[in-house]
Amino acid sequence: MKTGLSEKIFDCLNVVFFIALAVLMFYPLWYVIMYSFSDPNIITFGNMYLKPTGFTLATYRNIMRQRTIYTGTQNSIFITFFGTLINLAVLYLTAYPLSRDNLTGRKPIFAYFIFTMLFSGGMIPTYLVVRQFNMIDTLWALIIPNALSIYYMLILIKFFKSIPESLFESAKLDGASELYIVFKIVLPLSLASLASIGLFCAVGHWNSYLSAMIYLNHVERFPLQYILFGMLSRSFNPGDMGGINEIRVTPESIKMAAVVISLVPILLVYPFIQKYFMSGVMLGSVKG
C-alpha cells in the first residue's frame, strides 16, 4: 500500500524526534562513563565530553583495591539471585490460585492482599518483625520481607486470567491433575511474564540500599550498592581509601566510577532477557 507525502513527513519527524530523545536520555550515561575514564587531574566537572580526557584507569584501580568492593559484590549477587528466585516462586504460587474463580475464599484473600498494598505497617513494625525472626544483620533481612510484591502479583493474575479456560478443561479431560496443570502447562506459558517480572525484581534487589542501612551492622555484609552509596552521598575524601594516595583522584571521579560499576551487571544481564519483552506475554499453544 502506497503512503502519501503527509505520512512520509510524519514518519520522518517521528524518527528524528525519537533519535533526539534517545540521545538526550543516553548522553548522561555516556558522560558518566567518559568522566570515569578521564584523568581526574585535568578534567573539569560540568563540561561536555564525548571521549575521555587523558584516558586513565587510575580511578577504577584505586576503587578495586578496596576489599569491601569485592565482599559487597558477592553480597549483592547473593541477594539478587536468591531474592529474585524467591520473588518469582512466591508470586507464581500466589497469583495462580487467586486467578482461579473456583478457589474457596478467593475474594476475602484477594481483599487482604489489596489492603496490605494500600496500608502498610511501616518501617518500625517491619523492623520489629525482622528482629523477632532473628534476621537482623543477616542478608535474609533484605530478601524475606520483600518476597511478595502485590503490584507484580496483580499483573500475573491478569495474565493467568487471559489463558483460555478450554486449555484447562481439555487437560482435565485427559486426566491431568492440578499440580500437573500448574507446573507442566501453565508454567511453560508463563516464562515470558516471569522473566520480565524477574528482571524488574532483580534490578530492584541490585539497586536497593535502604534495607541494608536499616538491618545490617557489619561492613562484611553490606551489599555493593550500600558501599557505593557511601561514596556518592558523603563529602568523600580520597585520602580515606587505603593506597589511593599513590595516584591523586577527585571525589567526582570516584563517584562517576562507582555509578559505572553499579550499572555493569544489569547491562550484561539485560540482553539475555530482552527477547521476552519483544515476544510478549503469551507464548506456546495459547493464541488470540
Secondary structure, DSSP 8 states (H G I E B T S, - for coil): ----HHHHHHHHHHHHHHHHHHHHHHHHHHHHHHHHTS-TTT--TTS--SS-SS---HHHHHHHT-HHHHHHHHHHHHHHHHHHHHHHHHHHHHHHHHH-TT-TTHHHHHHHHHHHHHS---HHHHHHHHHHTT-TTSGGGGTGGGS--HHHHHHHHHHHHHS-HHHHHHHHHTT--HHHIIIIIIHHHTHHHHHHHHHHHHHHHHH--HHHHHH--SGGG--HHHHHHHHHHS---GGGSTTGGGS---HHHHHHHHHHHHHHHHHHHHHHHHHHHHH-S--TT---
